[in-house]
Amino acid sequence: MISDDLNPPPVEVTQASETALPSHEAGAATGASANGEMPLDQPAAAASPPLPEDIRVPWDWIDLVIFALLSLAGTFIVSIALVFAFNSILHVSAAQLRSSPSLRTYFAILNQVILSFALIGFMALQIRTRAPMPFWRTLGWRRLDTGRVPKPLAIIGLIAAGTLLSMFVEFTSSLNRPKTKLPIEAFFQDRRSALLLMIVSVVFAPFLEETIFRGYIYPGLARSFGIRTSIIATGTLFGLLHAPQLWGGWTQIALLVLVGILFTYARAATRTVVTSYLLHLSYNSFLFLAFLISSHWLRAVPRH
């Protein structure tokens, strides 16, 4: 049950982890239940210390607001840098960039990848300056504890679960196709654009998005507002930030919000981003494998 999975018995707080908590929250945790557990719907800061280890991070909701502002600013900065790079290296003007669908596709993909790596760099700087904590472990990349289940079998199970979730989303989405083309369909207008999107979505996107959403955003919200609230909030944010690609497909956006919530629940229940990463990787992989098969391995997609 969720109350058992997400509310472990208290563990001791080390001196390093205590110093990792922002100063404006120090000493705010009081009022544990009789058995010492932290209720799902109780804000982390109001429960008895210590916090579950996977959400014992040196940032909270205030830092997430700053992170969101940096993300918006970073989008414009990276866009300007890319326009300059396209012009100086590829000799592509801003007017040519606007008029070419394929160039806009490359631009959008590069923008997102560069921005994501830049944001992870900001996370590394924040962790390094606030507390002597391991970077990747603090961001939730912890060893997958499978208990009595053999690890290879657990990994296969997670990959199968992500694939089944992808199949469910594809089937449900097919029952209510939007009447107009979705913005994401522009990425499949030629073979090179489609291939680039598939590579990025399988190789980079699961790692980058899980690090940002389930590694950084989720624990910051969880220690401020409680685990259950943060699962729903993080998953909803994940779906809505993909909404521009699916604008007009309201069923598709709702399904992606559901996917985000399920990914976050899996991460919270197992206390490691590895779980949501494997789900995300297999989810994306099946979507593009299905597209490859339906397009006869891109032969049905125009060359240019």
N, C-alpha and C positions, 0 to 999 in steps of 0.2 A: 504493500500500500504506500501511497505517496507520503503519508505522515511518518512512516518508518524510514523510508529511503532518504528523505531529504532533511531529516532532523536527527542527526546522530547524537549519541551521548556526548556530553562535554568532554573536551580534551584540554590538556594544560596549555596555557598561552606562554610561549617563549618570550624572552625579553626583546628579541629582534622583531617578532611579529607585533608586540605591543607598541613599539616605537613606530611601526609602519602605519598605525591608525592616525588619521588627521587630528590635529590638536583640538579642533572645535568639537570633536566627538569624544574626547578622552573623558572617561568616567561617567558616560551617559548610560551605560548598560546596567540595568537593575531590574529586579522583579521576575526572577526565574520561577517556573512552575515547580511543583513539589518534587517531580522526578528529574528536574534539571534540564528538560528538553525545551527547545525553542519552537513555539508554534509557527506554522507556515504563514499565517495571516498576521503575525506580530512583527513589526519592524525590527530589523536586526539590531539597531542601535538601542532599542528599548528592552531587549532580552538580556538575560544574565550572561556575563562573559564566560567562556570565550565564544567567538563566532566559529562556525564550521571552518575548517582550515582552507577549503577551496574558495571561500569568499572573504578571507582575512587578507584584504588587499589595501595598499596605501592610497586609495582614491575612493571617492564617494560621488553622490549625485551632483555636487557642485563642480567637481572635476569633469563630470560627463557633460555638463553644460558648456564648460570651456572647450572640451573636446569637440562638441558639435559646432561651436563657433569657428574653431580652427579648421574643421572639415569644410565648412562653407567658404572660408577664406582661401583654404588650400585649393579648392576646386577652381577658383578664379586664377590663382597664381599659376597653377599647373597648366591651365588652359592658355594663358598668355605665353608661358614658356614654350608650349608645344607649337603655338602659332609661329613664334619666332624660329623654332627649330625647323618646322616644315618649310618656312620661307628661306632660311639661310642654308639648309643642308639639301633639301629636296627641290628648292626653287619653286615652291608652291605658294601662291599668294593666298591671302585671306578670302578673296573673291572666288578663286578656284576651289578652295576648301569648302566653301558654302555650297557651291554648285555641283560638287561631285559626291554622290551618295557613298561610294566606296571609300573615298578619303575621309568622309565624316565618320564612317564606321571605324576605320583605323584610329582616327583621332579620339573617338569616344572610348574605345577599348584601352588605348595607351593612357589616356587621362585617368581612368579608374584604377588601373594597375599601379601607376606611379603614385597617385594620391594614397592608395592603400599602404604601399610600402613606406611612404613618408609618415603616415599616421602611426605605423608600427614603430618607426624610429622615434617618434614623440613619446610613445609608451615606454620605450627602452630608457630614454632620458629621464622620464618622470620616475620610474622605478629606481634607477641608479642614483638619483639625487635625494630620494626620500628615505630609502631603507636598504640595508644590505641583504636583499632578497634575490634568489635566483630568478632571472628574467622569464624564461619560458615556463617554469613551474608556477610562478606567480600569475601568469596569464592563463593558467588552467591546463597547460600541456603536461599532465601528470601520467604516470604509468596506469594503464588500464587494469584495474583489479577485477578479475572475473570469478573470484571465489573458487568454488569447486569445479566450475566449468572450465575445460581446457581452453587456453587462450586462442589457439587457431579456430576452434569451434565457435567461440564467442565472436571473433572477428568475422567469420563467415556468416554468422547470424545477423550481425549488424549490417553487413553488405546486402544480405537478402532482404532485411527490413527496409533499407533505403530504396532498394529496387522495387519492392512491393508498394511502397509509398509513392514512388514515381509513377508506377503503373496505375495506381488509384487516381492520382491527380490527372494523368493523361486521359483516363476513361471519363472521369467526371467532367473535365474540361470539354471533352468532345461532345458531351450532351448539351452544352450551352455555348456554342461558338459565337463570338461577337460578329455583328453584321459588317463591321469595317475592319480593315487591316490593323493589326497591332503594331506599335512602333518597333518592337523587337524584330518584326519580319523584315525590316530593312537590312538587318545583318545577314540575311540569307539571300540577298539579291544576286550574288556572284560567288563562285567557288572559293576564292581566296578569303573573302570576308567571312563566309560560313566556316571555313577551316580554322581561321584565326580565332573566331569566337569559341569554337569547340575546344581548341587547345587551351585557351585562357580559362574557360569554364570548368575544365577538368583538372588542369595542372595547377592553376593559380587561385581561382575563385574559392574553392572549398577551404584552402589553407588561410587565405587572407580574410575571408568573411567570418570564418569561425574564430580566428584570433581576435578580430575586432568585436564581433557581436557576442559570442559566447565566452571569449577570454577576457574582454575588457568591459563591455557594457553590462553584461549580466551580473558579474560579481559586484560592480559598483552600485547597481540598483538593489541587489539582494541585501547588501549590508546596510542600505539606507531605508528600504521600504518593505523588506521581507521577501522570502523566496518565491512564494506563490505569485505575488504581484509582479515580481521581476520576470518570472517565466512568461507571463502573458504580455507584459510590456515589451520585453526584448523581442519576442516572437512577432508581435504586431509591428514593431519598428522595422524589423527585418523585411517583412512583407511589404510595408508601405514604401520603404526606400527603393524597392524594385518596381513600384507601381508605375513610374513614368515609362518603363519599357512595355507595360501591359495596359496602358491607358485606354479605356474603352471596353476592356475585358474585365468586368467587375467580378464575375465568377472566378476568373483566373487570379485576380488580386486576392480575393478572399481565400482561395486555396493556398496561395503562397503564404498568407498570414498564418494559416493552420500549420503549414509545413514549418515555418519559423518557430511556432510555439512547441511543436513536437521535438524539433531539434534541441531547443533550449531545455525542455523537460528531460530529455535523455542526458544532456550534459549535467544538469542539476542532480539527477538521480544517481549518476555514476561518479560525479565530482571530477570529471576530466573532459577536456575539449576533444580528446581522441575519439570519444564516442560520437559526438555530433559531427566531427570531421569525417568519420567513416560513413555515417548516414548521408552526409552532404555529397561526398565523393561518389558514392554509388547512385544516389539520386540523379545527379547531373550526368553521370556516365550513361545511365540507361536512357535518359531523355535524348542524348545526342546519338547513341547507338540506334535508337528507334528512328531518328531522323535520317541517319545514314542509310538504313535499310529502306525506308520509304522513298528516299531520293535516289535509290539504286547506286549508292556509294558516290553521291554528288553528281552523277551523270545527268540527272534531271535538273540540276542547277546550272544557270548560264555561266559561261566561262568568265565573262566580263560584265 
